[in-house]
Amino acid sequence: MVPIRGVPFTASFKAAAASKDNLLTGGAMDRHIKKELERLTSLMVESKKELNTKDKDMKDVKSLLKVKEFVETTQRDTDLITLNIDQLDESLKLF
């Protein structure tokens, strides 16, 4: 076991929770991993669509500004996205 960079979580348990959910590789972790994979996949698909200039009118200022804004947002969120991927990678190593 190694600490996961940036994780602010503390462990907690609920008596009413399914016993399998209290396992490190239980249902709760499985659902979390699936949800994160879907979210990151969606982010990558959206990013590819927004950043692809092939089908955009390069003379349209609004279109170019939208691409520029998306690039800036992606650059601003790079550390957080990398952290999310690293956390998911560490979680997947449990299985």
N, C-alpha and C positions, 0 to 999 in steps of 0.2 A: 504494500500500500504506500502511496505517495500523496502528499497534499496536492490539490488541484489549484493552480494559480488563480487568484481572484475570487475564490468561492467564499461568500460571506455567510454560508448556511451553518446552522447548528442542528444536530440530530434531535429529533423528537419522535415520540411514539404515541399512538392512540390505542386505548384498550379495545375500542370498537372496530379497529382496522383489521382487515383480513390478515391472518398470520403470514401469508406469503408476501404481502406488501411490506412487512417489516424486514424481509431479507434484502441484503444489498443487491442481489440479482433477482429480486421479486417483481411482481406485477407493476408496482409503482415506478420502478426504474425502467422497466420495459416500456411503459406508456410514455414516460418522459423522453426516452431516447427516440421513440417513433415520432413524437410531437416535434422535437428539435430537428430531426432529419427532414421532416416535412417543411418546417419553417425555413431552414437553411436552403433547402432545394428551391422553395418558392422565391426566396431572396435572390438566388443565383439566376433563376429563369427570368425574373423581373429585371435584374441588372443587365443581363445579356440583351434583353429586348430594348431597354431604355438607352443603352450605350451603343447599340448597333446603328451606325449612321448610314448604312447601305440603302435603306428604304426611306430615308428622310431627305427632305428638300434642304440642301445645304445653303440655299440662299434665303431661307426663312429664318429670320432672327429669333422668333419665338421658339422654334424647334431647336436651334443651336443653344439658346439659353437654357432650355430644359435639359439638354444633354450635359451642359456645363454644370448646372445645378446638381444633377445626379452624380456626376464625377466628384464634385466637392463633398456631397453627402457621403459617398462611399469612402472617400479619403478620410473624412472626419470620423467615420465609424469603423475604420480598419482595425484598430486595437480591440474594440468590442467584438467584432466579427471573428477575429483571430482567437480571442479568448473563448468565445462560444464553441468554435471548432475544436480548440484544445480540450475544453471540458467534455465535449462529446467524445473525442478520441479517448480520453482517460476512462470515461464511463464504458465505452465499448470494450476496453481491455479486460473488464470484469467477466465477460462472457466467453 
